Amino acid sequence: MSSSHSQQSDQQKTVLQQLQAGQLTSAYRAAQNLEPITRLKIGEELTEFPREILDLADSLEILDLSNNKLTELPDDFDCLVNMRILFLTNNAFTSIPAILAACPKLEMISFKSNKLTAFDEDVLPLDTRWLILTDNQLTRLPESMGKLHRLQKLALAGNRLTQLPESMAQCKNLELARLSANQFNEMPAWLFAMPKLAWLAFSGNEFNRVEDDSELISSVLAVPLANICLGDVLGEGASGLIYQGDWIEQPESLLGTDKTVAVKIFKGSVTSDGYAQDELDCCLTVGEHENLIKVVAQLDQSHQDRQDAEKRLGLVMELIPSSFRSLGLPPSLQTCTRDTFNEGTVFELDIIAKVAMQMANTMAYLFAKGISHGDMYAHNTMINQQGDMLFGDFGAATNLNSLPQWQREAMERIEVRAFGILLDDMLTHIASAGDEAVLTRLTALRDLCLQDGVNQRPNFVEIQALLS
């Protein structure tokens, strides 16, 4: 059989079959003039770990065994000496395997949507940067969490946690934390002093649950989903899908407005950022602002099919004009917490200044309403050619109105760091120096916002004054 026929035959096999036949090893692939395998993904309802994966130890960097039924890893799993990233999302683990601590290069780990109840001491690599434990049944974290000196991104939404270990105050590189949909009675004081924390969410806990039937929220127009014809998917976020829609029966109060809308339908009750209900509540609590994507209605659950055990939450929004584009792209596996940008992206200095002013105005408005956004990123920001801005995605928003005043002020300055990072991203992609005085002021503002001392940063009203 010729080499080309052999390769074609190999491609017709599933990845698992190729693995079991020894056709993914570096030696086999070298004989076929193929590059070594650095990334492997298998989701085939596996109940046992395929030991043939260990034969790829000389090259494998990313292992994705999501959507299986695995409960354990082999004792010699640490032979995967080049593995940096491990996805075990949607499996059946009840505890985190201790062997992970021995994996020399492992830095990103996901056990999202497993059955974790146990998290023992010292089971994670000390170089862990990105840890995803969303949607499990954890009631506590080990004190050894404080040893994770490189930890940047921590996703814990949808567990049963009542507190964080005090040792975590030593995780000085923590930048993003998702603590929503747990059972915290309060947030620890040290959390609000973390020097690099910029994206924090903790809605839906014991101390800050918001009543669903608040007067403001119930006053927002509710419409049956049956009144809207859903079209193409416009986008997808952590919490839901956004569709283009057309009114079949437009509410009387909206007559004269555009018949084409955007409809966000939430995926379920718990997302990677928290409860869908909390996102909807925060979004409706905020109300209207010229730089926020306008919500015109919420889906009326009382009109949904009674056979549907879990009613679908949703928002009806104005369709963003086609002249708007995303300011940036989401973080990558490499950048972890920082947004990415298409090659060749440049921003004119006047556009940077205009976007910064609009964002400061928007955030000052949100905090006046007692709402933090939790996800201020370029990829959640839309701009047009003139630099007009629209901001959205309240998946990580938190209602702060139950917090002590000092924590509300600290939360604002945590978001100010995110603002500083957004400003830094734009200044990094500046087209040309332009007005030297403006550039100097924007650079100085960025540096003020990025100070390690949380209380040394300005608030958004002060940023408005500095920009104007």
Summary of the structure (lengths in Angstrom):
residues: 468
radius of gyration: 24.0
end to end distance: 73.1
largest distance: 74.9
contacts: 1507
relative contact order: 0.08
helix: 31%
strand: 17%
